[in-house]
Amino acid sequence: MSVATREINGTTLPAAGTWVLDPSHSHFGAVARHLVVTKVRGEFGEVAGSFTIAEDPAESSAELTIQAASITTGTEDRDNHLKSPDFLDVDNFKELRFRSTSLELDGTSGKIHGDLTIRDITKPITLDFEFLGVITDPFGNDKAAFNAAGELNREEWGLVWNVPLESGGLLVSKTFKLEIEAQAVLQS
């Protein structure tokens, strides 16, 4: 089976079609500062979605649904706090959702604009992304890989819990970084 790519203006891009997220080979994480100086990383383990690659690559789109309760940081107490009403409130808001609205493409990288919904609050975001390539796995499946990253202010989605520190600053940073590494399978 041939690799599902195409050349457009000298740039190799994924073939047009629907690419469904392979969650077992993808990573959806967030990084926040703790006590001003250290980083705490979290990961969402249950994510579903797809990328629709259009004939005109600039018309491509993405949709993702993340199960809020699937957040893990490696510390049970912190995970439970993140799932509580102080943060994600997973009993009342089961999912986080992203739907792209436009794409700026510069070769194999660019910016993806979209709407992110957390706690039923939808705000526009922009992520930097990169298309990393397509390869055919040993089972004949064409897989495309993408990275995306961006920085967001969590307070815009109602995630305002915090504790001021005596030395200045806050226990948890107001901003966090999204880190996404996605692998998707071309649907036939």
Secondary structure, DSSP 8 states (H G I E B T S, - for coil): ----EEEETTEEEE-SEEEEE-GGG-EEEEEEEETTTEEEEEEE--EEEEEEE-SSGGG-EEEEEEEGGGEE-S-HHHHHHHHSTTTT-TTT--EEEEEEEEEEEETTEEEEEEEEEETTEEEEEEEEEEEEEEEE-TTS-EEEEEEEEEEEEGGGGT-----B-TTSSBSEEEEEEEEEEEEEEE--
